[in-house]
Amino acid sequence: MGVTVEALIGAGIPAEEIVTVEALIRAGIPAEEIVARPVSDDPADAWPLGLKRGPARTASSAVVAARSAETVRLVLRAAAATGATVQVEGAGTNVVGCLDGSPDVVLRLAMDRIVDLDATSQLVTAEAGVMGGSLEDFLNDRGFTLGHYPQSLHHSTVGGWIATRATGTASARFGGLEQMVRGLEGVLPSGEVFRIPARPRSPGGLDVLQLLTGTEGSLAVITAASLAVARLMPETRLNGLVPDFATGLEVQRELIQRELPVGVARLLNPAETAAILNYAPGRADACLLVLSLVGESYVTDNAGQAAADAVTTVGGTVLGPDAADRWWDNRHAGPELIHGLNRDAGSFFDTIELGVPWRSAAGLAGALQSDVGELVDRLWMHSSHIYSTGTGLYLAFWIDSGDDHTACARGRAVWERVMDLADRHNGTIGHHHGIGAARSARYIESIEGRLHRSVKQALDPDGVLAARLLDG
């Protein structure tokens, strides 16, 4: 049934806010793909500050659930013609405020087909609206895996992963999403539909795949992607208890630089260690190291012994393979976790991740533990994405201030402290959640942000695609 302007006005939406709906219908977009969204229904993703503040947008007049690239093309052309702005919305699990803004049109990609599996080339092509869990189940049934296991696996989309340059818990083995992207299809702000066929690597010149990955929908609307997959291999789990966090970082570095077939390598601070083990280890500073090794037994058996030796050599203890089951069983907890922990007035829960070279890792981790620890009521920290050159540190913190205004102010102070410490230790202000509202002010002052704005101006001079990460 078509959506009329009269019906929208009857629903209580101001007439001046729905002119774009008329424009969209006139542009030839199927009426059944256009719906009205009351401002009170406007989500804030899973961004804690947004959840506390309430609806982020004030003028979104239409949501288009696009079922094809053609619909996306028509939306962008209509928006350009009327001076409207468009923002792409994924599954709503982003935690740094990527959707904070006031677009005239919210574009949802109701495109959720797995188009092709090229088993010979180990490539899967999927539309941007495919949910991560569905894609992984599809691949597993055919003997493959993407190897991309974010906590939001079952609550996030392929398009969302590309937009934020996401990574998962087994990145030591499979890398980040940017290493999996081999081809893209999408629509530029001008309405031009493009297709970059799957390829082993960029042949030279500008690597458009990397240019469009991580830009949070600011340069193009990605409608489909070809991603590299891997054969599904056995996984062996083992765990260790190391004397302290700095020592655990050295164990992680040893494992990855010796090129052992590590999948998950997660080092937890003492507070998180006690929560996962469900008991307090005998040593107050003891930290749990959660490991998995991926591959055939003739590879992982030797690697497992090497990993065990790395733990015992530093005075640690090897634990049973089920010691970290509490973490494994809950590693894909849904977005309701953040919503629930921020529901009560004055309660504030948030997470911050960043990257750092190995040489600075222990110093930064120690500074985070002490400096951030004094600002919050409870702090968990882990090193969970390791590379030969460095690691990703991840903080989860709780604040209880009695009222939301104070809690949010304290939360923002934590963010500023963390990003300052990252700068001082040659780290990055983020790792895999994206930029969004939380980091935009710092991002736009960086060389990446300045170049991003230049590219944005060239591709989207009229500012059709709304982009929170460039708002500052």
C-alpha positions in Angstrom: 0.0 0.0 0.0 1.4 3.4 -0.9 2.5 5.9 1.7 0.7 9.3 1.2 1.8 12.6 2.6 -1.7 13.0 4.1 -1.2 9.8 6.0 2.1 10.9 7.4 0.7 14.2 8.5 -2.2 12.3 10.1 0.4 10.3 12.1 1.6 13.6 13.6 4.7 14.3 11.5 5.1 18.0 10.6 4.5 18.6 7.0 7.7 20.5 6.5 9.6 17.4 7.6 8.1 15.1 5.0 8.7 16.9 1.8 11.4 14.3 1.0 8.9 11.5 1.1 7.0 13.2 -1.7 10.2 13.6 -3.6 11.1 10.0 -3.1 7.8 8.8 -4.4 8.0 11.1 -7.4 11.5 9.8 -8.1 10.1 6.4 -8.7 11.0 4.6 -5.5 8.4 1.9 -4.7 6.0 3.2 -2.1 6.1 0.0 -0.2 9.8 0.6 0.5 9.2 4.0 2.1 7.9 4.3 5.7 7.6 7.2 8.1 9.5 7.1 11.4 8.3 9.2 14.3 11.2 11.0 16.0 10.3 9.2 19.3 11.1 6.0 17.5 14.6 7.1 16.5 17.3 4.8 17.8 20.8 5.8 19.0 22.5 2.5 18.1 24.1 1.0 21.2 26.1 4.2 21.9 26.0 4.7 25.7 26.0 8.5 25.5 23.3 8.4 22.8 21.2 6.0 24.9 21.4 8.4 27.9 20.7 11.5 25.8 17.7 10.1 23.9 16.9 10.3 20.2 19.8 11.7 18.2 17.9 12.9 15.2 15.2 15.6 15.1 14.2 15.8 11.4 14.3 12.3 9.9 11.2 12.1 7.8 11.5 8.9 5.9 13.1 5.5 6.0 13.7 3.7 2.8 14.1 -0.1 3.1 16.0 -0.5 -0.2 15.7 -3.9 -1.9 18.1 -3.2 -4.8 20.9 -1.0 -5.9 18.5 0.7 -8.2 16.4 1.9 -5.3 19.6 3.2 -3.6 20.5 5.1 -6.8 17.0 6.7 -7.0 17.2 7.7 -3.3 20.6 9.4 -3.8 19.5 11.2 -7.0 16.3 12.4 -5.3 18.2 13.6 -2.3 20.7 15.5 -4.4 17.8 17.1 -6.4 16.0 18.3 -3.2 19.1 19.2 -1.1 18.3 16.4 1.3 20.8 14.2 3.3 20.9 10.5 3.5 22.4 8.2 6.1 22.8 4.4 5.9 21.6 2.4 8.9 22.8 -1.1 9.6 21.6 -3.4 12.4 22.0 -0.7 15.1 24.8 -2.3 17.2 27.5 0.4 16.8 28.8 1.7 20.1 30.5 5.0 19.2 27.6 7.0 17.7 28.0 6.5 14.0 24.3 7.3 13.4 24.3 10.5 15.5 23.0 13.2 13.1 19.9 14.6 11.5 19.5 13.0 8.0 16.4 13.7 6.0 16.3 10.1 4.8 17.5 7.0 6.6 18.5 4.2 4.2 18.2 0.7 5.3 19.5 -2.0 3.0 16.9 -4.7 2.8 19.3 -6.7 0.6 20.2 -9.9 2.4 21.1 -12.5 -0.2 24.2 -14.5 -0.2 24.8 -14.2 -3.9 27.6 -16.7 -4.6 30.2 -19.0 -3.0 33.3 -19.6 -5.2 34.7 -22.5 -3.4 37.7 -22.8 -5.7 38.8 -19.2 -5.1 37.5 -19.2 -1.5 35.4 -16.1 -2.1 31.8 -15.4 -0.9 29.7 -12.6 -2.3 27.0 -11.3 -0.1 24.7 -8.3 -0.1 25.3 -5.6 2.5 22.3 -6.4 4.6 23.3 -10.0 5.3 23.6 -10.7 9.1 26.9 -12.0 10.2 25.6 -15.1 12.0 23.6 -16.1 8.9 26.7 -15.7 6.7 28.9 -17.8 9.1 26.3 -20.5 9.3 26.0 -20.7 5.5 29.8 -21.0 5.2 30.2 -23.5 8.0 27.6 -25.8 6.4 29.9 -25.9 3.3 33.2 -26.4 5.1 34.3 -22.7 5.2 34.5 -19.8 7.7 34.9 -16.1 7.3 37.0 -16.1 10.4 35.3 -12.8 11.4 33.9 -13.2 14.9 33.0 -9.9 16.5 31.0 -9.9 19.7 28.1 -8.6 17.5 28.4 -11.5 15.0 24.7 -12.3 15.2 23.5 -8.7 15.4 25.6 -6.9 12.8 25.7 -6.8 9.0 28.3 -7.2 6.3 27.7 -3.6 5.3 28.2 -2.4 8.9 31.5 -4.4 9.1 32.8 -2.7 6.0 31.6 0.8 7.1 33.6 0.6 10.4 36.5 -1.6 9.3 35.6 -4.1 11.9 37.6 -7.0 13.2 36.8 -10.1 15.3 38.2 -12.1 18.2 40.2 -14.4 15.9 42.0 -11.6 14.1 45.4 -13.0 14.9 44.6 -15.8 12.5 42.2 -14.2 10.0 43.0 -10.5 10.1 40.6 -7.6 10.1 37.7 -7.1 7.7 39.8 -4.9 5.4 42.0 -8.0 4.7 38.9 -10.0 3.7 37.4 -7.5 1.3 38.2 -8.5 -2.3 35.4 -6.8 -4.3 32.7 -4.3 -3.8 29.4 -3.1 -5.3 27.7 0.1 -4.4 26.4 3.5 -5.4 28.3 6.8 -5.3 26.7 10.0 -4.0 26.0 11.1 -7.6 23.9 8.0 -8.1 26.5 6.2 -10.2 26.4 2.4 -9.6 29.8 0.8 -9.5 31.2 -2.7 -9.3 34.7 -3.8 -8.5 35.1 -7.5 -9.3 36.8 -9.8 -6.8 40.6 -9.8 -7.1 43.5 -11.2 -5.1 44.9 -7.8 -4.5 45.0 -4.3 -5.9 47.0 -4.2 -9.2 48.4 -0.8 -8.5 47.3 2.8 -8.4 44.5 3.8 -5.9 43.1 0.8 -3.9 39.4 1.7 -4.0 38.5 -1.3 -1.8 40.6 0.2 1.0 39.5 3.7 0.3 35.8 2.8 0.8 36.4 0.5 3.8 36.1 2.2 7.2 34.5 5.4 6.0 31.2 4.9 7.8 29.0 5.5 4.7 30.5 8.9 3.9 31.8 8.2 0.4 29.4 5.6 -1.0 26.6 3.2 -0.2 28.0 -0.3 -0.3 25.4 -2.8 -1.5 27.4 -6.0 -1.8 30.9 -7.3 -1.1 33.1 -10.2 -2.1 35.0 -11.5 0.9 37.9 -14.0 1.3 36.9 -17.1 3.3 39.0 -19.9 4.8 38.6 -23.6 5.1 37.0 -24.6 8.4 39.7 -26.1 10.5 39.7 -27.8 14.0 40.2 -25.5 16.9 42.1 -26.4 20.1 41.6 -24.3 23.3 44.0 -23.8 26.1 44.4 -21.4 28.9 47.1 -20.0 31.2 47.4 -17.9 34.3 50.3 -15.5 34.1 51.8 -13.4 36.9 50.7 -10.0 35.7 49.4 -8.1 32.6 52.8 -6.9 31.4 54.1 -10.4 31.5 51.0 -11.6 29.6 51.7 -9.1 26.9 55.2 -10.6 26.5 53.7 -14.1 26.1 51.2 -12.8 23.5 54.0 -11.2 21.6 56.1 -14.3 21.7 53.3 -16.5 20.4 52.4 -14.2 17.4 56.0 -13.3 16.4 56.9 -17.0 16.4 54.0 -17.4 14.0 52.1 -20.0 15.9 48.6 -20.7 14.5 46.9 -18.6 17.1 43.2 -17.8 16.6 42.0 -16.2 19.8 44.6 -14.7 22.2 42.9 -12.8 24.9 44.7 -11.5 28.0 42.4 -10.3 30.8 43.3 -7.9 33.7 42.9 -9.2 37.2 39.3 -7.8 37.6 38.1 -9.5 34.4 40.1 -12.6 35.2 38.3 -13.0 38.5 34.9 -12.5 36.8 35.6 -15.1 34.1 37.1 -17.7 36.4 34.4 -17.0 38.9 37.0 -17.1 41.7 39.9 -14.9 42.8 43.3 -16.5 41.8 45.8 -17.0 44.5 47.9 -14.1 43.3 46.2 -10.6 43.2 47.9 -9.6 39.9 47.3 -12.9 38.1 45.8 -12.5 34.6 44.0 -15.1 32.5 45.3 -15.8 29.0 42.6 -17.4 26.8 44.0 -19.1 23.7 42.8 -21.1 20.7 45.0 -22.7 18.0 43.6 -23.3 14.6 44.6 -26.1 12.2 45.2 -29.8 11.8 46.4 -31.7 14.9 49.9 -32.3 13.4 50.3 -28.5 13.5 48.4 -27.6 16.7 49.9 -30.3 18.9 53.4 -28.9 18.6 52.1 -25.3 18.8 50.1 -26.2 21.9 53.2 -27.4 23.6 55.1 -24.2 22.6 52.3 -22.1 24.0 52.3 -24.0 27.2 56.0 -23.6 27.5 55.7 -19.8 26.9 53.3 -19.6 29.9 55.4 -21.7 32.3 58.7 -20.0 31.3 57.4 -16.7 32.8 56.2 -18.4 36.0 52.7 -18.9 34.8 50.4 -21.9 35.2 48.6 -23.9 32.4 44.9 -24.3 33.1 42.5 -26.8 31.8 40.9 -26.3 28.4 37.5 -25.5 30.0 38.8 -22.8 32.4 37.5 -20.0 30.1 34.2 -21.6 29.1 32.4 -18.7 30.8 33.9 -16.3 28.2 33.4 -18.6 25.3 29.8 -19.2 26.2 29.0 -15.4 26.3 31.3 -14.0 23.7 28.4 -13.1 21.4 26.3 -11.3 23.9 23.8 -9.1 22.1 23.3 -5.3 22.1 20.8 -5.7 24.9 23.8 -6.0 27.2 24.8 -2.3 26.7 21.1 -1.2 26.8 20.6 -3.1 30.0 23.7 -1.8 31.8 22.7 1.8 30.9 19.0 1.6 31.8 19.1 2.9 35.4 19.5 6.6 36.1 23.1 7.4 37.0 24.5 4.0 35.8 26.9 4.3 32.9 28.7 1.5 31.1 30.9 1.9 28.1 33.8 0.3 26.1 36.9 1.9 24.5 39.4 0.1 22.3 42.7 1.3 20.8 45.8 0.0 19.2 49.5 0.2 20.3 52.9 -1.1 19.1 54.5 -3.8 21.3 57.2 -1.4 22.5 54.6 0.8 24.1 52.0 -1.7 25.1 53.0 -2.4 28.7 53.4 1.3 29.4 50.1 2.2 28.0 48.3 -0.7 29.7 49.8 0.3 33.0 48.7 3.9 32.5 45.2 2.9 31.6 44.9 0.7 34.6 46.0 3.4 37.0 44.7 6.6 35.4 41.4 5.3 34.2 40.9 3.2 37.2 40.8 6.3 39.4 38.0 7.8 37.3 35.6 4.8 37.3 33.9 2.4 39.7 35.0 -0.8 38.0 37.4 -1.4 35.1 38.0 -4.4 33.0 40.8 -4.4 30.4 42.0 -7.0 27.9 44.5 -7.3 25.1 42.5 -9.2 22.5 43.8 -8.6 19.0 47.4 -9.3 18.5 49.7 -8.7 15.5 53.4 -9.2 14.9 53.8 -5.4 15.4 51.4 -4.7 18.3 48.1 -5.3 20.0 44.7 -3.9 20.6 43.7 -3.0 24.1 40.1 -2.9 25.1 38.5 -1.3 28.2 35.0 -1.9 29.7 34.1 0.4 32.6 31.3 1.1 34.9 30.3 4.4 36.5 27.6 4.9 39.2 26.9 8.6 39.8 23.3 8.9 40.9 22.2 11.0 37.9 22.7 10.7 34.2 24.2 14.1 33.7 27.1 13.4 36.1 27.5 9.9 34.8 27.8 11.0 31.2 30.2 13.8 32.1 32.4 11.3 33.9 32.1 8.9 31.0 33.3 11.6 28.6 36.2 12.4 30.8 37.2 8.8 30.7 37.2 8.9 26.9 39.4 12.0 26.8 41.8 10.5 29.3 42.1 7.3 27.3 42.7 9.1 24.0 45.3 11.3 25.6 47.1 8.3 27.0 47.0 6.6 23.6 48.7 9.7 22.0 51.4 9.7 24.6 52.3 6.1 24.0 52.2 6.2 20.2 48.9 4.4 20.1 45.8 5.0 18.0 42.6 6.5 19.3 40.6 3.4 18.2 40.9 -0.1 16.9 37.7 -1.6 15.5 34.5 0.1 16.6 34.9 3.0 14.2 35.0 6.8 14.7 31.4 8.0 15.0 30.6 10.8 17.4 32.9 9.5 20.1 36.1 10.2 18.2 35.1 12.6 15.5 36.6 15.7 17.0 40.0 14.2 17.2 39.7 12.3 13.9 39.0 15.4 11.8 42.1 17.1 13.1 44.3 14.1 12.1 46.0 13.7 8.7 43.5 10.9 8.0 40.6 13.1 8.8 41.8 16.0 6.7 42.4 13.8 3.7 39.0 12.1 4.2 37.3 15.5 4.0 39.1 16.3 0.8 38.0 13.0 -0.8 34.5 13.6 0.6 34.4 17.0 -1.1 35.5 15.5 -4.4 33.0 12.6 -4.4 30.1 14.3 -2.6 30.3 18.1 -3.0 26.7 18.5 -2.1 27.0 16.5 1.2 24.3 14.0 0.3 25.7 11.3 2.5 25.6 12.3 6.1 28.7 11.4 8.0 29.0 11.8 11.8 32.8 11.0 11.8 33.4 14.2 9.9 31.2 16.5 12.0 33.7 17.1 14.8 
